[in-house]
């Protein structure tokens, strides 16, 4: 099981970044988690309308069912 995390930073101040953690998961496969990460990145762009840009994502493996 994996949980999706996306790192996004302000465009005009790239040292100010936030981690966005998925609230839908966890996901059975790394492929599902990756797809969700891209979906989250697109939503971040849309919601923040050019002020924030996703920089990285990771699919963090879960131990048991711990989120």
Phi, psi and omega in degrees: 000145183225148171243143183268135177225131179240132176260125179229143183235154175294139181290318183275356178211075189296353177272357176256106186231156178227148172263128175254120181256131181299142178252359180268325188293192012278170184245144183292320185239159177295328179295318178295318179296317178298315178300317179294324178298318178293322177298316178297317180300317178296320179294320178299315178300316182293315182293320184266004170039055175087357179273337186225141181231126175298137183251318184210164170219161172214151175249104186273124178292140179261144175264117185066231177244021180289126176264000000 
